[in-house]
Each structure stands twice: as C-alpha cells, then as structure tokens.
Amino acid sequence: MTALDLFPPTRTAALERLSAFVPKAGRAYAARRNYDHGPGQHGDVSTLSPYVRCRLITEAEILTAVLGRHSEKSAEKFIQEVFWRTYWKGWLERRPTVWEAYQHDLRQAWDAVQSQTGLRDRWTCACLGNTDIECFNNWAQELVSMGYLHNHARMWFASIWVFTLELPWQLGADFFLRHLLDGDPACNTLSWRWVAGLQTVGKTYQARADNIAKYTNGRFRPRGQLAQTAAPRSGQPVPPPQALRALPPVDRGLKTGLLLHHDDLSPGYVFDQAAPVSLCHVAVENGISPLLPAPHVGDFRTAATRDSVARYQHRVDTVTEARSLDDILSWAARERLGQIVMTEPPVGPVAAFMDRLATHPDAPLLRPLRRPYDQAAWPHATTGFFGFRKAIPDLIARLN
Ligand SMILES: Cc1cc2nc3c(=O)[nH]c(=O)nc-3n(C[C@H](O)[C@H](O)[C@H](O)COP(=O)(O)OP(=O)(O)OC[C@H]3O[C@@H](n4cnc5c(N)ncnc54)[C@H](O)[C@@H]3O)c2cc1C
C-alpha cells in the first residue's frame, strides 16, 4: 500500500471520503478522535487533510456537509478542528515573519547537521526510525511511507523529537513538511512551535508513556523511555498581528489568464469575479526545505492539479502547463494577457514564488483573489484560539 493508494489524488475520492465520514463527525468523533489505531486504520478521524490542504475540497464544503447531518452542538469538536486549520492559516497570514524566521533557523540547523557529526547521526536515526523508542520509529516509518500521521501521533512524535531526542524543532518540522501529503506552512510550523513552548509562551506539550499506551490501545508502552521534563525552547517572541494584505481589484476590461497552483485547486470563486480566457497550471517544486520533498508529495500535488484542470478547462479557451517563472511569462506573452488572476496563495513557497513573478518587469498585472471564507475568518486570528472560537457561530452562519 502506497501513500497515493491510501489517498487517491482526486476530488471524487475526497467527496467519497467526506460522505463516508459525515455520519461519524458528531459525538463518535468527540469520543474516538484521539485513538491512533496504526497505519491505514484511521477510521475514527476524517483523513481529509491532504484534500483540504490543496483545496480539492474546501473547509466550507466539509462544514456544510457535516452540518447537514449534525447539529452545531453534537459536531462541535469536529467543527472546531476544521476551524483550527482556519485559525492557524489566518494567524500566520497576519504574522508572516514567523515563517521567515522558521526558514532562517532551519537553514542554520541544516548547516549544523552538515558540520556536526553527532547531530547528523541523531538526526539520521530519527528520520530513519532507527532510535531506541519503538513507537517513535513506527511513526517515522508510517510518515515516510504513507505521507500521513494521526494528530495524536504528530503530537507525541514532535514532543519526543524535541524533548527526548533533543533535536532542534525546526528539523522535525522540516521532516514533516517533506513527507506529509497535508504538509502546510501554517499548520505545521505553528503546531511544532506549540509543542516546543513558543506558541503559547511557556506551555509545552509533553508526551507521556501512559497516554501513548492508552490511545494506541496498548500497541506501544514506552515506559521509562521518554523525557520527564519539557522545558520551553527559546525563540523569537510572538510578533503582534499585522493587517491582512490589501488586494487590488480586478480590471474586467483586461484580457485575463488564470494561474492555478496547488495551494487552492477550487478556483470557482475566481470565475465569479473575473473572466479568464486561458488557464496555466504551475508546479512550484520546492521552497519548503533545503532538501527535496518525498516523491509522493509532488506526485499527489501534480495529480490533484490535473484533476482540477480537468474540472475547469471547459471554462477557458486554452490550457498550458508551467514549471518555471519563464514558462508563465511566455504563456502571458503568447496569450497577450493584460492581467493574471489566481486564488490567493497563503504565506509559504507558492506566495514567495508569486511575489517574484509580480515584481518581474515583464509580468502583466497579478491579481490574487481572497476566498470569501478566508476573508471572513482571518481578521479574527488576532490572539489565541479561545478568542477566535467566539467567531465560529457567525462564520458558520455565513457559509451559505
Ligand atoms: C506537530 C504537528 C504538525 C502538524 N502538521 C500539520 C500539517 O502540516 N498540515 C495539516 O493540515 N495539519 C497538521 N497538523 C494538524 C493535524 O494533526 C492534522 O490536520 C490532522 O491530523 C489531519 O488528519 P484528519 O484530516 O484525519 O483530521 P480530522 O481530525 O478529521 O480533522 C478534520 C480537519 O480539521 C483540520 N484539523 C484537525 N486537527 C487540526 C489541528 N490540530 N490543527 C489544524 N487543523 C486541524 C484538518 O484540516 C483536518 O483535515 C499538525 C499537528 C501537529 C501536532
């Protein structure tokens, strides 16, 4: 069984998974969601994250389907988890320097791996799942082969990485981002920061042997193997939130192309605001790591993008594939485009790539469009999730 067998990269697969999960999204999810039954056995959670990560299916679609079957009260826990994703995305959008600092620190940690033999050996053993801790080794191997880990396993794994193996958290976040099919700059970086005690300042997440034994149904019992303390790691203080980027309006008089990228593969709302005549889909190959991502990550994104192109190509006259900035500029020149529209890429490698495109002297106007769901939610990501949570009823009311 491969990662792509487990997560077929199509919208149809996502919709089937959603409808199979909806009956379980109420009280059953609240009661069972913390159990990690092992590779390929994650039936108590939705396993929708690879699909919502690239928006083959959207948060609004998931919430609407769940609320069609359950009350807000009985599905409260699941709804909150979906909004955790929204919250992390908005939080980082309003503090982009946290992503920049992570990338800077990661490069430094990677330099240290290359120059310090002891660190390199410990990092290699952790990534290969070759430590003395059986549960940790199993999760490392599941991640590498399946591109997915249960949320509780991610928490335990990150905690052991930081506090027991005493490896820099940035290297662990990088290991996740290179292998997770749902690898996401906001959810991943901020979750690792949370485990390490940087996100909720001074509060760390400590993995405990009894908790692991209970929630893995006794598959693992790492008694005596885990760190007994978890002192917060040092790092950049949390910066104050800045205003969301103001996006200039689309000029409906200009010949328009749509640039499709893997941060949001459901560009239907863009067609409501602009009338693109040509579509170009671009693969932004890396930008997350000094190392290459696992092949299944690129394969999933490429296939998911093709799936999206197949759904939208009838709405434009021409379709082109791009692999580089130059390919995009050639497409824009060939099609004589006055403007390129796209779903707004959130903070991360795609946004960095688009910033380079926007400042190129030969590029036409670039017009990212913010999804109404993000526009409504992100202004609330000012401080903690507790404050954000108060906006959830209003955000749900706006779904239709
Ligand atoms: C160290 C660490 C790293 C993580 N890295 C990522 C990452 O790179 N990408 C990612 O999407 N999630 C990440 N998460 C969050 C979470 O583990 C996954 O979203 C979740 O396990 C996905 O599985 P699921 O779809 O079955 O979730 P479900 O339990 O079915 O939840 C439904 C949806 O809600 C969202 N969600 C659930 N839990 C969380 C959470 N804690 N934070 C944010 N969104 C959540 C996801 O979009 C998920 O698909 C990380 C968590 C930790 C502790």
The ligand as an SDF file (V2000), in Angstrom:
LIG
                    3D

 53 58  0  0  0  0  0  0  0  0999 V2000
    3.3800   18.6420   15.1410 C   0  0  0  0  0  0  0  0  0  0  0  0
    2.1320   18.7620   14.2700 C   0  0  0  0  0  0  0  0  0  0  0  0
    2.2600   19.0520   12.9190 C   0  0  0  0  0  0  0  0  0  0  0  0
    1.1190   19.1830   12.1140 C   0  0  0  0  0  0  0  0  0  0  0  0
    1.2840   19.4780   10.7860 N   0  0  0  0  0  0  0  0  0  0  0  0
    0.1820   19.6370   10.0080 C   0  0  0  0  0  0  0  0  0  0  0  0
    0.3240   19.9570    8.6250 C   0  0  0  0  0  0  0  0  0  0  0  0
    1.4250   20.1320    8.0910 O   0  0  0  0  0  0  0  0  0  0  0  0
   -0.8180   20.0810    7.8890 N   0  0  0  0  0  0  0  0  0  0  0  0
   -2.0640   19.9170    8.4410 C   0  0  0  0  0  0  0  0  0  0  0  0
   -3.0690   20.0310    7.7120 O   0  0  0  0  0  0  0  0  0  0  0  0
   -2.2080   19.6530    9.7350 N   0  0  0  0  0  0  0  0  0  0  0  0
   -1.1390   19.4950   10.5350 C   0  0  0  0  0  0  0  0  0  0  0  0
   -1.3020   19.1980   11.8610 N   0  0  0  0  0  0  0  0  0  0  0  0
   -2.6590   19.1820   12.4210 C   0  0  0  0  0  0  0  0  0  0  0  0
   -3.3760   17.8230   12.4620 C   0  0  0  0  0  0  0  0  0  0  0  0
   -2.5410   16.8490   13.0000 O   0  0  0  0  0  0  0  0  0  0  0  0
   -3.8800   17.3600   11.0760 C   0  0  0  0  0  0  0  0  0  0  0  0
   -4.5840   18.4020   10.4330 O   0  0  0  0  0  0  0  0  0  0  0  0
   -4.8240   16.1690   11.2270 C   0  0  0  0  0  0  0  0  0  0  0  0
   -4.1840   15.1310   11.9140 O   0  0  0  0  0  0  0  0  0  0  0  0
   -5.2910   15.7150    9.8720 C   0  0  0  0  0  0  0  0  0  0  0  0
   -5.9690   14.4840    9.9570 O   0  0  0  0  0  0  0  0  0  0  0  0
   -7.5240   14.3840    9.6490 P   0  0  0  0  0  0  0  0  0  0  0  0
   -7.8480   15.0110    8.3470 O   0  0  0  0  0  0  0  0  0  0  0  0
   -7.9160   12.9690    9.8290 O   0  0  0  0  0  0  0  0  0  0  0  0
   -8.1330   15.2680   10.8290 O   0  0  0  0  0  0  0  0  0  0  0  0
   -9.5710   15.3130   11.4780 P   0  0  0  0  0  0  0  0  0  0  0  0
   -9.4130   15.0130   12.9320 O   0  0  0  0  0  0  0  0  0  0  0  0
  -10.5570   14.5190   10.7440 O   0  0  0  0  0  0  0  0  0  0  0  0
   -9.9480   16.8570   11.3750 O   0  0  0  0  0  0  0  0  0  0  0  0
  -10.6430   17.4240   10.2540 C   0  0  0  0  0  0  0  0  0  0  0  0
   -9.8230   18.5360    9.6280 C   0  0  0  0  0  0  0  0  0  0  0  0
   -9.5990   19.5580   10.5730 O   0  0  0  0  0  0  0  0  0  0  0  0
   -8.2850   20.0990   10.4220 C   0  0  0  0  0  0  0  0  0  0  0  0
   -7.5280   19.8270   11.6520 N   0  0  0  0  0  0  0  0  0  0  0  0
   -7.7030   18.8040   12.5240 C   0  0  0  0  0  0  0  0  0  0  0  0
   -6.8520   18.9300   13.5810 N   0  0  0  0  0  0  0  0  0  0  0  0
   -6.1320   20.0410   13.3520 C   0  0  0  0  0  0  0  0  0  0  0  0
   -5.0970   20.7150   14.0640 C   0  0  0  0  0  0  0  0  0  0  0  0
   -4.6350   20.2800   15.2530 N   0  0  0  0  0  0  0  0  0  0  0  0
   -4.5550   21.8240   13.5170 N   0  0  0  0  0  0  0  0  0  0  0  0
   -5.0090   22.3080   12.3350 C   0  0  0  0  0  0  0  0  0  0  0  0
   -6.0020   21.7340   11.6190 N   0  0  0  0  0  0  0  0  0  0  0  0
   -6.5540   20.6240   12.1250 C   0  0  0  0  0  0  0  0  0  0  0  0
   -7.6440   19.3650    9.2410 C   0  0  0  0  0  0  0  0  0  0  0  0
   -7.7750   20.1570    8.0870 O   0  0  0  0  0  0  0  0  0  0  0  0
   -8.4540   18.0840    9.1650 C   0  0  0  0  0  0  0  0  0  0  0  0
   -8.4880   17.5490    7.8720 O   0  0  0  0  0  0  0  0  0  0  0  0
   -0.1720   19.0380   12.6930 C   0  0  0  0  0  0  0  0  0  0  0  0
   -0.2870   18.7400   14.0570 C   0  0  0  0  0  0  0  0  0  0  0  0
    0.8470   18.5920   14.8340 C   0  0  0  0  0  0  0  0  0  0  0  0
    0.6880   18.2700   16.3100 C   0  0  0  0  0  0  0  0  0  0  0  0
  1  2  1  0
  2  3  1  0
  2 52  2  0
  3  4  2  0
  4  5  1  0
  4 50  1  0
  5  6  2  0
  6  7  1  0
  6 13  1  0
  7  8  2  0
  7  9  1  0
  9 10  1  0
 10 11  2  0
 10 12  1  0
 12 13  2  0
 13 14  1  0
 14 15  1  0
 14 50  1  0
 15 16  1  0
 16 17  1  0
 16 18  1  0
 18 19  1  0
 18 20  1  0
 20 21  1  0
 20 22  1  0
 22 23  1  0
 23 24  1  0
 24 25  2  0
 24 26  1  0
 24 27  1  0
 27 28  1  0
 28 29  2  0
 28 30  1  0
 28 31  1  0
 31 32  1  0
 32 33  1  0
 33 34  1  0
 33 48  1  0
 34 35  1  0
 35 36  1  0
 35 46  1  0
 36 37  1  0
 36 45  1  0
 37 38  2  0
 38 39  1  0
 39 40  1  0
 39 45  2  0
 40 41  1  0
 40 42  2  0
 42 43  1  0
 43 44  2  0
 44 45  1  0
 46 47  1  0
 46 48  1  0
 48 49  1  0
 50 51  2  0
 51 52  1  0
 52 53  1  0
M  END
$$$$
